[in-house]
């Protein structure tokens, strides 16, 4: 399941940060007005190791 969170500053209303968490990977996007001006990878998750028998 993908989760998208929107954060807007009270001081700079033209900028918005979107955080997209897709369970295995998470990215953040910086938007200005209607354009994406930057993005960054935040983290990956790894499944716990399971022993094969």
N, C-alpha and C positions, 0 to 999 in steps of 0.2 A: 504494500500500500504506500502511496506517495503522499507526503504531507507538505503543504506549501504554507509558509508563514510570511505575512507582510508586516514590515516595521516602517513607520513613518516618523520622522523627527518633528517635533513642534517648532524647532528653530529654522529648519531648512525644508520646507514643504515640497520643494521641487525634487528632492532625493527620496528614494524608497529602497529598502533592502528586502529582498525576497530570499528566504531560506527554504531550499527544497531537500527534504529528507526522504530518500527512496529506499529505506531500510538498509541496503548494503553500502550506499554511498550518499554523501551529503554535499551540496553545493550552495554557495551564496551568490546572489546577483545584485549589483548596484544599478539602479535605474535613475535616470534623470529625465523628467517629463515623460515622454513616450519611448525613450531609447534605453537600451542596456549599455552602460558605459564601462562595466567591469564585471568579472566573475572570478570566483576562487573556489577551489576544491577544499572542503573542510576536513572530511575524514572518510575512511572506509571502515566497515565492520567485517569481522571474520567469524565464521561459525566455529564453535568449540570443536576441538579435535575429537574424533570418535575412533576408537580402536576397531580395526577390521578383524573379524574372526573367520 
